Amino acid sequence: QVQLVESGGGLVQAGGSLRLSCAASGSISSLSRMGWYRQPPGKQRELVATVTSGSRINYADSVKGRFTISRDNAKNTVYLQMNSLKPEDTAVYYCNYRMNAYDYWGQGTQVTVSS
């Protein structure tokens, strides 16, 4: 089992910044992918950004140039720096840990961007 503890999130005005963190613990692996997904109100969950243990990064087109994902392998922690936030970024953000093709999820943290 893998446990994920998220922090960050909250309410911010458009154009502002927020930083999300997610720490993994338990039966973690040196070979894994960590990342963030989000679920806007009334919509399906969607990928935001992911990073592998080998530092290969993938971003959704909607966040490229505004969000930066990073990972501290020593701390088993992934970060999401979100800049130039827009109202359409409003969503519940979920931390994801993928190991051996199995997904673990955090409890979710709300990000609300006011216009």
Secondary structure in CASP SS format (residue, H / E / C, confidence):
PFRMAT SS
TARGET T0000
AUTHOR 0000-0000-0000
METHOD secondary structure of the structure
MODEL  1
Q C 1.00
V E 1.00
Q E 1.00
L E 1.00
V E 1.00
E E 1.00
S E 1.00
G C 1.00
G C 1.00
G E 1.00
L E 1.00
V E 1.00
Q E 1.00
A C 1.00
G C 1.00
G C 1.00
S C 1.00
L E 1.00
R E 1.00
L E 1.00
S E 1.00
C E 1.00
A E 1.00
A E 1.00
S E 1.00
G E 1.00
S C 1.00
I C 1.00
S C 1.00
S C 1.00
L C 1.00
S C 1.00
R E 1.00
M E 1.00
G E 1.00
W E 1.00
Y E 1.00
R E 1.00
Q E 1.00
P C 1.00
P C 1.00
G C 1.00
K C 1.00
Q C 1.00
R C 1.00
E E 1.00
L E 1.00
V E 1.00
A E 1.00
T E 1.00
V E 1.00
T E 1.00
S C 1.00
G C 1.00
S C 1.00
R C 1.00
I E 1.00
N E 1.00
Y E 1.00
A C 1.00
D H 1.00
S H 1.00
V H 1.00
K C 1.00
G C 1.00
R C 1.00
F E 1.00
T E 1.00
I E 1.00
S E 1.00
R E 1.00
D E 1.00
N C 1.00
A C 1.00
K C 1.00
N C 1.00
T E 1.00
V E 1.00
Y E 1.00
L E 1.00
Q E 1.00
M E 1.00
N C 1.00
S C 1.00
L C 1.00
K C 1.00
P H 1.00
E H 1.00
D H 1.00
T C 1.00
A E 1.00
V E 1.00
Y E 1.00
Y E 1.00
C E 1.00
N E 1.00
Y E 1.00
R E 1.00
M E 1.00
N C 1.00
A C 1.00
Y E 1.00
D E 1.00
Y E 1.00
W E 1.00
G C 1.00
Q C 1.00
G C 1.00
T E 1.00
Q E 1.00
V E 1.00
T E 1.00
V E 1.00
S E 1.00
S C 1.00
END
